[in-house]
Amino acid sequence: MAPPAARRESNAPVVTVLAGAGISTGSGIPDFRGPDGVWTRDPAAAQLLEHSRYVTDAAIRRRTWQMWRDSPVWRAEPTPAHASLVDLERAGALRAICTQNFDGLHQRAGSSVGKVLELHGSLTGSRCLRCGAAEPTAGILARLDAEPDPHCTGCGGLLATDVVMFGEPLPSAVFDAAIEAAAGCDVFVVIGSTLTVQPVASLTTVAAEAGARVVIVNAEPTPYDHLADRVERRPIQEALPALVRELLAV
């Protein structure tokens, strides 16, 4: 078992957050696996994020790039739930936000870049799969009308966003940091995640086995509810700000 996390002078607990798609539905970004999720309504849409299909099928690449251009991520704004995590950080009680989201809303809400561990990558950046050259996704999207299957302007290789696709590994340094954050907190808060995607869901076990209190805020049951000291079914935009106020009042 990891040693207890260091506490602030105010005795507020050290908190690590695991944020799933549910925290961003209030921003107008639909989740994937929920009752009205993108893949629940259209299971075939998941193939647009299959790495093996993407690199071998130009038609899939064209559809994937159109999906990214039409994504509500570009119009979304942070919610009170995102803002409450900024309050947690400003109070010195936040260890890390381990996010499954690629929308950048935590950072836009005011969370420090160093506190946000983007386990599934980010939509704002892209790279060449051959030479590794990086460029902003927005610039590639601007080329789609003329080049619906965009390639690297340097070497001609395939381009892809930095969002982790099925069949790709998670960024190892980021996941290692997430494991440390889960093992080194007093309270582990899961927000809006079905906890069905591995290895990210296993962070809940890491936290519980290290002695952290586990709080799960999710509308539907998860496979890890039995590890939770507390399960909240209230809407995230209501439950999370209230939980943060409660944690900071300790």
Secondary structure, 3 states (H helix, E strand, C coil): CCCCCCCCCCCCCCEEEEECHHHHHHHCCCCCCCCCCHHHHCHHHHHHHEHHHHHHCHHHHHHHHHHHHHCHHHHCCCCHHHHHHHHHHHCCCEEEEEECCCCCHHHHHCCCHHHEEECCCCCCEEEECCCCCEEEHHHHHCCCCCCCCCECCCCCCEEEECCCCECCCCCHHHHHHHHHHHHCCCEEEEECCCCCCCCHHHHHHHHHHCCCEEEEECCCCCCCHHHCCEEECCCHHHHHHHHHHHHHCC
